[in-house]
Amino acid sequence: MDYIELELWRIFSYYSLHDKSINPLILQVASLRHILQDSNILDSNSKFIGYWGGRNYLEYVKAVFASKEVVTFSVFLKFLTNLARLRYPKHHLDDECLKLLLMEHILPLACRSLPLETRGLLKQCFTQDVAGRFKDVLRKIFVIYSSSNQASSYNCESSIRTRSYTQSVKEDRVRPTMNKLAYSNYLLFMENFKIIKS
């Protein structure tokens, strides 16, 4: 993946995660509007700013996506190419049009997620000490959230939290350990522990 494609992926993933999408590999069509507004392509009323061939954005999106409600990364890239052609009709090459759109609007203005380097943090003595002390409890929490039924019934704010948690832990002792956490359960964990707002 080259640098520009990586930046576009970071933009795509930022907006898909802020969609509260259950699948971070999919962007809601409605979020395209946010990308274009942040990139100074649309105004707050979803109207194109500047020359766009007299097109109405909502009609354009309906024509491009028809009945689709979600967008994959490859569809997002095709959408940007088509949008670039609309914005720069005098340029005959798609690559030129796309380059202008990206350099003037998308890359300098759109929000993006910047990955946090955690490997170094995980190797620090303090982190390893905390993880060592709370390993059993952390593992039990992970097991609760890796099981859909228990995670959805787990209510972090209820006064029965400790009781339902300990009951779940006792039940988990007989079950084999889970090694994967579904993204939807990860979001549930984040919401329950007030790391993100629901």
matplotlib code that plots the C-alpha trace (Angstrom):
import matplotlib.pyplot as plt

x = [0.0, 1.6, 1.5, -1.6, -3.6, -2.6, -3.7, -7.0, -7.4, -6.9, -9.5, -11.9, -11.4, -11.7, -15.2, -16.3, -15.4, -17.2, -20.2, -20.5, -20.4, -20.3, -17.9, -15.0, -14.4, -17.6, -18.6, -22.2, -23.2, -24.3, -20.7, -19.5, -21.2, -19.1, -15.9, -16.8, -17.9, -14.7, -12.8, -14.5, -16.3, -19.8, -21.2, -23.3, -26.4, -24.9, -24.4, -21.2, -18.9, -17.5, -17.9, -19.2, -21.0, -24.2, -24.8, -26.8, -24.9, -27.8, -29.0, -25.4, -25.0, -28.3, -27.3, -23.9, -24.9, -28.5, -29.8, -26.5, -26.3, -22.7, -19.4, -16.3, -12.8, -12.5, -16.0, -14.8, -11.7, -14.0, -16.3, -13.4, -12.3, -15.8, -16.1, -12.7, -13.9, -17.0, -14.9, -12.1, -13.8, -11.1, -8.5, -8.7, -6.8, -8.5, -5.2, -4.8, -8.3, -7.9, -4.5, -6.0, -9.0, -6.8, -4.2, -6.7, -9.4, -9.2, -5.7, -5.1, -8.6, -10.3, -10.0, -8.0, -7.1, -3.5, -2.4, -1.0, 2.2, 1.5, 4.3, 6.7, 4.1, 3.3, 7.0, 7.4, 7.9, 5.0, 2.6, 3.8, 3.6, 0.0, -0.9, 0.8, -1.1, -4.5, -4.0, -6.7, -9.3, -8.5, -8.7, -12.1, -13.4, -12.1, -13.9, -17.2, -17.0, -15.9, -19.2, -22.1, -24.8, -22.9, -21.6, -25.0, -26.5, -23.5, -24.5, -21.6, -23.8, -26.1, -25.8, -25.8, -22.7, -20.4, -22.8, -23.5, -19.8, -18.8, -21.5, -20.2, -16.7, -17.7, -19.5, -16.4, -14.1, -15.7, -15.6, -12.5, -10.9, -11.9, -9.1, -11.1, -13.3, -15.9, -15.8, -19.4, -18.4, -15.3, -17.6, -19.9, -16.9, -15.8, -19.3, -19.9, -16.6, -17.3, -14.3, -16.6, -20.1, -23.0]
y = [0.0, 3.3, 6.5, 8.1, 4.9, 4.5, 8.0, 7.4, 4.2, 6.2, 8.7, 5.9, 4.1, 7.3, 8.0, 4.4, 4.1, 7.3, 5.8, 3.4, 0.8, -2.8, -3.5, -1.1, -2.1, -0.5, 3.1, 4.3, 6.3, 9.1, 9.5, 10.4, 13.7, 14.3, 13.5, 15.9, 18.6, 18.3, 18.5, 21.7, 20.1, 20.4, 23.2, 22.6, 22.3, 19.5, 21.7, 21.6, 24.5, 25.9, 24.4, 20.8, 20.8, 22.1, 18.7, 18.3, 16.2, 14.2, 13.4, 12.5, 10.1, 8.4, 8.0, 6.6, 4.2, 3.5, 1.2, 0.6, 1.8, 0.9, 1.5, -0.6, 0.9, 0.0, 1.5, 4.6, 4.9, 4.6, 7.2, 9.7, 9.0, 9.7, 12.8, 14.0, 13.7, 15.7, 18.4, 18.7, 18.0, 19.8, 17.2, 14.1, 11.6, 10.2, 10.2, 13.9, 14.6, 12.4, 13.9, 17.4, 16.4, 14.6, 17.4, 20.3, 18.8, 15.3, 14.8, 18.3, 18.6, 15.3, 13.8, 10.6, 8.0, 7.9, 4.5, 4.5, 2.4, 0.1, -2.5, -0.3, 0.5, -3.2, -4.0, -1.4, -2.7, -0.8, -2.2, -5.8, -5.4, -4.2, -6.9, -9.5, -8.4, -8.3, -11.1, -13.4, -10.6, -9.2, -12.7, -13.2, -9.9, -10.9, -14.2, -12.4, -10.1, -12.8, -14.6, -12.6, -13.8, -12.8, -9.6, -8.3, -9.1, -7.6, -4.1, -2.1, 0.4, -2.0, -2.7, -6.4, -6.0, -7.8, -10.6, -11.2, -10.9, -13.5, -15.8, -15.5, -16.1, -19.3, -20.5, -19.6, -21.8, -24.9, -23.5, -23.4, -20.1, -17.9, -16.2, -13.8, -10.8, -9.8, -6.1, -5.6, -7.0, -4.8, -1.8, -3.0, -3.3, 0.2, 1.6, -0.4, 0.9, 4.5, 4.5, 5.7, 7.2, 5.0]
z = [0.0, -1.0, 1.1, -0.5, -0.3, 3.3, 4.1, 2.3, 4.4, 7.6, 6.4, 5.5, 8.8, 10.9, 9.5, 9.5, 13.2, 14.0, 12.3, 15.2, 12.5, 13.6, 10.8, 10.6, 7.0, 5.8, 5.6, 5.7, 2.6, 4.9, 6.2, 2.8, 3.3, 6.5, 4.6, 1.8, 4.2, 6.2, 2.9, 1.9, -1.1, 0.4, 2.5, 5.6, 3.5, 1.4, -1.6, -3.7, -3.1, -6.4, -9.8, -9.9, -13.2, -11.6, -9.9, -6.7, -4.2, -2.9, -6.4, -7.4, -4.5, -5.2, -8.8, -8.0, -5.2, -6.2, -3.4, -1.6, 2.0, 2.7, 1.1, 1.1, 0.7, -2.9, -3.7, -1.7, -4.0, -7.1, -5.7, -5.3, -8.9, -10.2, -8.0, -9.3, -12.9, -12.1, -10.4, -13.0, -16.4, -18.4, -17.4, -19.5, -17.4, -14.3, -12.5, -13.0, -11.8, -8.7, -7.8, -7.9, -5.8, -3.2, -3.0, -2.9, -0.7, 0.7, 2.0, 3.6, 5.1, 5.9, 9.4, 9.8, 12.4, 13.4, 14.7, 18.1, 18.5, 21.4, 21.1, 23.0, 25.6, 26.1, 26.8, 29.5, 33.0, 34.5, 31.9, 32.4, 36.2, 36.0, 33.4, 35.7, 38.8, 37.1, 34.5, 35.9, 36.2, 32.8, 31.2, 32.9, 31.5, 28.1, 28.3, 29.3, 26.3, 23.9, 24.6, 23.0, 25.4, 28.6, 27.2, 26.2, 29.6, 31.4, 32.7, 34.1, 36.0, 37.7, 41.4, 40.5, 38.4, 40.8, 41.4, 37.7, 37.0, 39.6, 38.4, 34.8, 35.9, 37.7, 34.5, 32.4, 34.4, 32.8, 29.3, 27.1, 26.8, 23.9, 21.9, 19.8, 20.6, 18.0, 17.1, 18.3, 21.7, 21.8, 21.2, 24.0, 26.3, 25.4, 26.1, 29.3, 30.8, 29.6, 27.3, 24.5, 24.6, 23.5]

ax = plt.figure().add_subplot(projection="3d")
ax.plot(x, y, z, "-o")
ax.set_aspect("equal")
plt.show()
